[in-house]
Amino acid sequence: MRSVPLFLCFFLPLFSVAQLEVTPGISPSALVWKDLIGQNSGLKIINIKYKGAPYSIGKFRTEAEHIDINKGIILSTGYAKAAAGPNNSEGVGAYLHMPGDRQLVRLANNVTMDACVLEFDFVPKYNRIEFEFVFASEEYLEFINKGVNDVFGFFLTELNTRKTINLAVVPNTQDVISVDNINHKKNSEYFIKNELWNLNAPNINEGNHEVNEYAYNFQFDGLTKWLTASADVKPNVAYHLKIAIADAGDGIYDSAVFLKSNSFHAEDKEEENGTKVAIQELFSDEKVSVREDSVVLELHLNFETDKYESEDPEDLNKLIQITTLLTQHEGLKLKIEGHTDNVGEELYNQNLSMNRSNYVMNWLQTQGIDGERLSAQGFGDSIPIESNDTEEGREQNRRVEFVFY
């Protein structure tokens, strides 16, 4: 009997604080108003709605001293409370028999289920919005590149134009955040592998408090570091934000997204950013936006269907202006992203978009731009900005985006 108090004397000093605490059953409005936005957020929010199991959403808090995930909102594909550690299993999950989400189906290209969706309308006071989040999953590491990644998205829609973008992307790319796209091998700078908690040897990582606190607090086998979802917006214009996560492919292992407390806000982004101003001066009629630490120029080069080269004088003039910009700003690097409409097979469109990106990159190199400053990527028809149901929409989707960083 005396051995029990002796064991506790050694165990408790290591983790005298409580584990992750999850509280479901809170109204969606209270979660948004009290736990997502803070005072002086610069946002007017209305029409708050939730779709999903009532026990899949809630607020969370932890008193961990060495990790920076303290409190906020959790949305899960299973029971939100199951997120709490210690991490004593490599495969926790629950199929809740809840429906999926159509928007997530298109994003995952797979069947979805157990969707958890929080959405609302808002009007920003300033010209930029952002919030911080962590994605976590039990699918790490065994389901990397197995075709069954759970899926989530932050879908921002301008209500006047109905244009929608997904803010849940890997920094400085348009790749969706998933187990496949952020892990110990790919984009590893954003990844945290959560070790299993050894109840019989709780001080096995005694020298690494951070590793211990993750394993003690979180059940998930892997999670991202804090990432920022952000977008340029128009002040005093109505938007809709949909925060959604779902199981994809199967309902076995669960995932969750943690939204940092009071992090959703609007701010007045200063326009003296030299790169953005320079691009806007050269391309006053084109769309220029900010993506994380990059400036994105969206150009509609006049590619015909199935073509990846252009002899159009207007297109060549645009590329000359790009060359001028890169020449004047020698520290700038450029990622060229090609896109297509949905005419043709998926693999064909992927190759076509890559050819379009390579065409632009090679053209810039012929003008003296160092190839070390350039990279190219093709996205096929996976990221349309307009409907592919009309020729006008397909024409808009045949585009090249220039990401300066």
Secondary structure, DSSP 8 states (H G I E B T S, - for coil): -THHHHHHHHHTTT--S---EEEE---HHHIIIIIIB-TT--EEEEEEEEES-GGGEEEEE---SSSS--EEEEEESS-GGGGBS----S-----------HHHHHHHTS-EEEEEEEEEEEEESSSEEEEEEEEEETTTTTTTTSS---EEEEEEEETTT--EEE--B-TTS--B-STTTSSSSSSGGGEEE-----TT-TTTTTT-HHHHHHHHHB--SEEE--EEEEEE--TT--EEEEEEEEEES-SSS-EEEEEETT-BEEE---TT-HHHHHHHHH-TTSEEEEETTEEEEEE-----TT------HHHHHHHHHHHHHHHH-TT--EEEEE---S-S-HHHHHHHHHHHHHHHHHHHHHTT--GGGEEEEE-TTSS-SS-TTSHHHHHHHS-EEEEE-
